[in-house]
Amino acid sequence: MVVDHVIGNGESTRFWSDWWLWYDIAELAPNLIQLIPKRVVKCRTVAQALHHRSWVDDIKGALTVQILIEYLLIWDQVEPDVQDQYRWKFSQSGTYNSKSAYAASFEGSVSFFPSRIWRSWAQLRCKFFIWLAINKRCWTADHLGKRGLPHPSA
């Protein structure tokens, strides 16, 4: 996900199905989530759930010790008086800018250093050909055509 969702008052965040705890509630409380009706899981917002703690009323079924432990894990995760925020992951300020988006497009890419050509185990003629290609010195059909020399047609 490119944008982090910073939870505040929870009016735009679903309580049971969104990742507002840095993880899914189904991962945190797998037994508890099974006791919540499916229609409630899909529509209950954090704001609605925290209003008079109505999320507790969503739990239908037998309460076991494990479910009570999971319930307590969820209890104090939201600040009710702060607006929800969306933060851009790729800048320190959290706001979008084209520079950070451009830098993000290269995240995970591998840089190529031409000096590595000469340290490789390839034959010298292969190293030389790669060096020519990187420096755009290969006499390819388009280069030959620009100079009016015979070349294969594509």
Buried (B, 14 or more C-beta within 10 A) or exposed (E): EEEEBBBBBBEBBBBBBBBBBEEBBBEBBEBBBEBBEEEBBEEBBBBBBBEEEEBEEBBEEEEEEEBEEBBEBBEEBBEEEEEBEEBBEBBEEBEBEEEBEEEBEEEEEEEEEEEEBEEEEEEEEEBEBBBEEEEEEEEEEEEEBEEEEEBEEE
